[in-house]
Amino acid sequence: MILDKSTIVGVIGAGTMGTGIAQIASTYGHTVILYDISNEQLNQSKKALSKILERQVEKNRMTQNEIDGIMERIRFTSELSDCADCGFIIEAVVEDLSVKKELFQKLENLVSEDCILSSNTSSLSIASISSAFESPERFLGVHFFNPAPLMKLVEIIPGISTSNNVSQTVKELMDSWQKVTVLAKDTPGFIVNRVARPFYGEALRLYEEGIADAATIDWAMKELGGFKMGPFELMDLIGHDVNYKVTESVFKDFYYDPRFKPSFVQKRMVEAGRLGKKSGIGFYDYREGVKNPEPVTDRKLGDKIFNRILAMLINEAADAVFMNIATAKEVDLAMVYGVNYPKGLLKWADEIGLSFILDAMSALQIEYREDRYRPNPLLKKNVRNGDLFHG
Ligand SMILES: NC(=O)c1ccc[n+]([C@@H]2O[C@H](COP(=O)([O-])OP(=O)(O)OC[C@H]3O[C@@H](n4cnc5c(N)ncnc54)[C@H](O)[C@@H]3O)[C@@H](O)[C@H]2O)c1
């Protein structure tokens, strides 16, 4: 089974992710069928893509010829039957299990037997979508990050029935699209959306406890931690409705493990319609003329904030390895290329010293007596044995 440039790629859903994925596939020479039920959405997608590509010409990153080729290779359609000749399909429609299942049932009847089908779902299990298939061995998760043409990471998630051959073939195709791939188990949040939870969750907890305000926590994570954005800026950008929903679904899917407990502060923001940048106000006020509070740039306080959030992130990264979701190398690659972390978390732990992280977790556990702060067994074992995550 080979997927190469001659493979016609079907992208289902012409929203944010579908448009970006279609751009990538076309850039690498594939004919792309971009399908959506909404003609209006297809027009918007075409316009948005043209604008993005024209900017590349203005910046001398691409020639007019190249971008004409990219646009010509994409066929925007509202007829599902146009996908009949696709050899590889990526679905990126609304995050709704019944919509996705219905689509895959139709697609499976339409395409040839050797077509590989995949979903870009962020929060549904691959197993649950695969139940729609007669041949689930040809279906898997292929999770891109937003914006798909810029973020290098793709998580490849085989389901319980996916054949090894199919995963390997898709990995090779993603390699040819210059993506960094990691193989993840079909568990809630896969790698990135699981390991990144404390970046938001622990920041919100510090805020709720009144240890620091949003600006100070953001300052600590950027100035002392080297993160490109602080957690509150990032949540305001993602939108609290979206971020809260992911947190809530990961929490439920982990059978209410307190490590993933959502925050009341964020829930209230959603209820009040303070969704972040898109609604003009979130933790920060984006309305014209409004001056936001300055951070308290106290180094001792900053270290306390940064060390606590970093320890929680590393503990979560260790858990992903401990539970065989992915290897230490893959977890680190995922966080660097999926969410732009300044360093792989487990490499960071090796550098800082694992006992420093374990001490930070143990101190939190003693202080709060909450299961949320339990140190991961692999972290404890490595400290006991003097081992590193990257041996
Ligand atoms: N936005 C992100 O940051 C992000 C990142 C990774 C993965 N994802 C996942 O990608 C998928 C798409 O997300 P998005 O942000 O691009 O959504 P979006 O709302 O921008 O786009 C969804 C598109 O699906 C179309 N659609 C809805 N029902 C359809 C149907 N039955 N047939 C065909 N098209 C249909 C809509 O018209 C819309 O254009 C979701 O599964 C989401 O979880 C999103």
The ligand as an ORCA input file, in Angstrom:
! r2SCAN-3c Opt
* xyz 0 1
  N      -9.734     24.243     15.339
  C      -8.718     23.592     15.901
  O      -7.860     24.190     16.555
  C      -8.594     22.109     15.729
  C      -7.330     21.506     15.889
  C      -7.191     20.131     15.669
  C      -8.302     19.380     15.351
  N      -9.537     19.985     15.221
  C     -10.669     19.125     14.823
  O     -10.892     19.311     13.437
  C     -12.298     19.193     13.144
  C     -12.767     20.458     12.462
  O     -12.511     21.580     13.288
  P     -12.512     23.072     12.707
  O     -12.008     23.937     13.780
  O     -11.903     23.104     11.365
  O     -14.104     23.316     12.563
  P     -14.877     24.400     11.699
  O     -16.134     24.691     12.439
  O     -13.982     25.536     11.316
  O     -15.235     23.607     10.354
  C     -16.105     22.520     10.307
  C     -16.675     22.428      8.893
  O     -17.429     21.234      8.787
  C     -18.521     21.503      7.920
  N     -19.514     20.465      8.120
  C     -20.353     20.281      9.162
  N     -21.087     19.171      8.964
  C     -20.685     18.628      7.783
  C     -21.062     17.478      7.048
  N     -22.004     16.650      7.497
  N     -20.447     17.247      5.877
  C     -19.495     18.087      5.419
  N     -19.094     19.190      6.069
  C     -19.694     19.453      7.240
  C     -18.955     22.900      8.291
  O     -19.728     23.507      7.252
  C     -17.608     23.582      8.506
  O     -17.128     24.163      7.322
  C     -12.968     18.873     14.477
  O     -13.087     17.491     14.593
  C     -11.989     19.419     15.502
  O     -12.077     18.755     16.735
  C      -9.700     21.324     15.381
*
